[in-house]
Amino acid sequence: MTADTTSADRRAALDRAARLRQLSDIDRDAIRIAQDPQFSRWLEQVTATGGCARPIHLTGSTATRDADTGEILHRYDTRNEPGERLLVRCRNRRATVCAPCSRLHAGDTFHLVRAGLLGGKNVPADVREHPRLFVTLTAPSFGPVHRATGDAERCRPRRNAGRCEHGRPFGCPATHDTADPLTGQPLCPGCYDYPAHVLWHAHTGRLWKAFTDNLYNHLAARTGRTRTGLRRAVRISYAKVAEYQKRAAVHVHAVVRLDGANGPGDPPPAWASAEDLAAAVRTAAAAVHLRTPYSPALGEAELRWGSQLDVRPLRAFDGHEGLADDAVAAYVAKYVTKGAADTAIGLDHPITGPDDFASARLSVHVRTLIHTCWRLGGLPELAPLRLQAWAHALGYRGHILTKSRIYSTTYTALRAERAEHQGALSGADVPDVPDAVTAAHWRYIGSGHTPGATLIAAGIAEDLLRNREVARVALAERRVDEAAS
């Protein structure tokens, strides 16, 4: 046995001992929590948060009084709670941060998008008869990248491909699937336009605004009306989600709906068809062009949408061909809960310096994009773009999901409806007095769980997920039985 083997065995034994000690610490902490006299109430709080992985700890009180008599109708104070604190959900949308809250956020997103397609949540059911499209807008090319290919198809086959100025071949004869680490990586990092990639991300919001503005102009031209006349007759609503492609460039999925001038309750005129809207989407996207701020180091560049544009009609109420509404809502909800770390595209938290992500599992391509954000963010002329603050998102500054004001309901309304429903189920005895006044005093005192509490919360989250799945299957079976009968 060599000295190297002995040393490796010793390190492995030490690692096993450290893991056992850590496991023992978690067990001891879980036992301590379970033996607490207020354990049952703590368990109720954790269950109420859905097993949230990083709950917010609050201390304070609320008091509801009758405005006329001053009588206290209901009072709540955390002084009687375990640890004198109340646990509430963190509401983080990223599955990598908190899986229970991300599932809840995905459900809210599904209902928000679906209501704008089929009605419900204060949106009339007739909205399903309006022209509706599912649109995908992409980023332009910043340089050739390795692409995922199908059956024995080569990545970039080129006869006598030659080499670039950095000595790398222009082509790639290999085949890649989506799991291949080369997929999305530049053929030559030296030729890839990293500054243009970052600046395009920083201006994606402005590109979308220019696209929606153009859409009215192009729809007016196609239907033979003035812009003012069109604005008086129709209104375009949307909900969109941003997704990172394998090449670490954002593309946008959007549900676009054509309403009458007064919104979803007003049908559009007969002359405003889905075909006209689809044609206007294509020409409006192609016409968008913006210029970046002038920089002595970079000059000035023109920004456009990519040439790859997908426009698909949604399935109409009368059963014509098109994408299914529920499938589109589920598709959008899935991408809303993805954090950047899910696909190793970026980080789920801001960074404080170019070396703040040294231990993160990122490709060289993504690391170069983050460094480019940091470098360009230091240029005075680009300071308004706040590239360093958004380096973890590769310069993209927008929300993952945005919608027009009257597309459908809001997250706030959905959460209020859920809170009211849960309050009714809990049997809380809060008198319904029209003139009641509520005074609330809350203070943040921490977040997260201890190791033992994390283990218990994860078990609760798993049980709740399993219960929901069983209920979903039972509901589906009942619907099938009802349809058969």
Order of alpha helices (4+ residues) and beta strands (2+ residues): alpha-alpha-beta-beta-beta-alpha-beta-alpha-alpha-alpha-beta-beta-alpha-beta-beta-beta-alpha-alpha-beta-alpha-beta-alpha
